[in-house]
């Protein structure tokens, strides 16, 4: 089975040795759990939701049967308009839906220095997508349990270190398995 991980530097393993990022570690955990899955690392450092939308067709050339969408961190860091982010997310989700690819949407939170109003509008992008598509599996905060934990992040305080990636994989593994359970048997073969 092929699982697409569409994301940014957080999925690409920024600052980590080869093979120590999110995608390879998630693949290892899934295989160890008895699920023969290849995780396609479609993480590009610095990418925004719009960037992910622009390169989705390229990522779909690998013919994934399921997808994790983990974008938005750079939109928040740059203070980009949530409305533009929502348009790009809608484009991504509608194209995956058209191909009958089940999706795990991993949310993100806006940096607190952008203010409460921006934070609410930013978070609403994800919540609105889930309301519109109840079949989505939603993991509200990709960095849950890792963000702001010095021991789990690199010196920049933003990107998980190896221990942070291990914690991220441990936390997201159960919902990823739920996602894989939604792949029709004919598509999984």
C-alpha positions in Angstrom: 0.0 0.0 0.0 1.2 3.5 -0.7 0.5 6.3 1.7 1.2 9.9 0.7 2.5 12.3 3.3 1.9 15.7 1.7 3.5 18.3 3.9 6.3 20.8 4.6 9.6 20.6 6.6 7.8 18.9 9.5 7.1 15.9 7.3 10.3 16.2 5.2 12.5 15.7 8.3 14.2 19.1 8.2 17.5 19.1 10.0 17.5 15.4 10.6 19.8 12.6 9.2 18.4 10.8 6.2 15.9 8.2 7.3 15.1 9.9 10.6 12.3 12.1 9.5 8.5 11.7 9.8 7.8 9.7 6.6 10.5 7.0 7.1 9.8 6.7 10.8 6.0 6.4 10.2 6.7 3.7 7.6 8.8 1.8 10.1 6.1 2.0 12.7 3.4 0.8 10.3 5.5 -2.1 9.1 6.3 -3.0 12.7 2.5 -3.0 13.3 2.0 -5.5 10.5 1.0 -3.1 7.8 3.2 -3.3 4.7 3.0 0.3 3.7 5.3 2.6 1.7 5.1 6.2 2.9 5.7 8.6 0.1 7.5 11.6 1.5 6.0 14.6 -0.3 7.2 17.1 2.3 8.9 20.2 0.9 10.5 22.6 3.4 9.0 26.0 3.4 5.8 24.9 1.6 2.5 26.6 2.3 -1.0 25.1 1.7 -1.0 26.7 -1.7 2.4 25.2 -2.5 1.1 21.8 -1.5 -1.9 22.3 -3.7 0.3 23.3 -6.7 2.4 20.2 -6.5 -0.4 17.7 -5.6 -0.7 16.3 -9.1 3.0 15.6 -9.1 2.6 13.7 -5.8 -0.3 11.8 -7.1 1.8 10.3 -9.9 3.0 7.8 -7.3 -0.7 6.5 -7.1 -1.2 6.6 -3.4 -4.2 4.8 -1.9 -4.4 7.0 1.2 -3.0 10.5 2.1 -2.0 12.5 5.1 -2.3 16.2 4.5 0.0 18.1 7.0 0.3 21.6 5.7 -0.3 25.1 7.2 2.7 25.7 9.5 4.4 28.1 7.0 1.1 29.9 6.3 0.9 30.7 10.0 4.6 31.6 10.3 4.2 34.0 7.4 0.8 35.3 8.6 -0.8 34.5 5.3 -4.6 35.0 5.0 -6.6 32.1 6.3 -9.1 32.5 3.4 -6.3 31.8 0.9 -5.2 28.8 2.9 -8.8 27.5 3.0 -9.1 27.8 -0.8 -5.9 25.8 -1.3 -7.0 23.1 1.3 -10.3 22.8 -0.5 -8.5 22.2 -3.8 -6.3 19.5 -2.2 -9.2 17.8 -0.5 -11.5 17.9 -3.5 -8.9 16.4 -5.8 -8.1 13.6 -3.4 -11.8 13.0 -2.9 -12.3 12.8 -6.7 -9.8 10.0 -6.8 -11.4 8.3 -3.8 -8.3 8.6 -1.7 -9.1 8.6 2.0 -7.5 11.5 3.9 -6.1 12.1 7.3 -6.0 15.9 7.8 -3.4 17.0 10.3 -4.2 20.4 11.7 -1.8 23.2 12.8 -2.1 26.1 15.1 -1.1 29.7 14.3 1.8 31.2 16.2 0.3 33.1 19.2 2.1 36.3 18.3 -0.3 36.8 15.4 -3.2 37.4 17.8 -6.3 35.5 19.0 -8.4 36.6 16.0 -5.9 35.3 13.5 -5.5 32.2 15.5 -9.2 31.5 15.5 -9.5 32.1 11.8 -6.5 29.9 11.1 -7.9 27.0 13.2 -11.3 27.4 11.5 -9.7 26.5 8.2 -9.3 23.0 9.4 -12.5 22.7 11.4 -14.5 24.0 8.5 -12.9 21.4 6.2 -13.8 18.7 8.6 -17.4 19.9 9.0 -17.8 20.0 5.2 -16.3 16.5 4.8 -17.3 14.3 7.8 -15.4 11.4 6.2 -12.1 13.0 6.9 -10.0 11.7 9.7 -8.9 14.8 11.7 -5.8 15.0 13.9 -6.3 18.5 15.3 -2.6 19.5 15.9 0.2 17.8 14.0 2.7 18.8 16.7 0.5 17.8 19.7 2.8 17.0 22.6 5.9 18.1 20.7 5.5 21.9 20.2 7.2 24.0 22.9 8.9 20.9 24.4 12.5 21.8 24.3 13.7 18.2 24.7 11.7 17.2 21.6 12.7 20.0 19.2 15.8 21.1 17.4 17.6 24.2 18.5 15.3 26.4 16.3 12.4 25.4 18.6 10.2 24.6 15.6 11.3 21.3 14.0 11.2 18.1 15.9 14.4 16.3 16.7 14.7 12.5 16.6 12.9 12.1 19.9 10.2 14.5 18.7 9.7 12.6 15.6 9.4 9.4 17.6 6.7 11.0 19.8 4.9 12.4 16.8 4.8 9.0 15.1 3.6 7.3 18.4 0.8 9.8 18.7 -0.4 9.8 15.1 0.0 6.1 14.5 -3.5 5.0 15.8 -5.3 7.5 13.5 -3.0 6.6 10.6 -4.1 3.0 11.1 -7.7 4.1 11.0 -7.0 5.8 7.7 -5.5 2.7 6.2 -8.5 0.7 7.3 -10.6 2.9 5.0 -8.7 1.9 1.9 -10.9 -0.4 -0.2 -9.4 -3.9 -0.5 -9.3 -3.6 -4.3 -7.3 -0.4 -4.0 -4.9 -1.8 -1.4 -3.8 -4.7 -3.6 
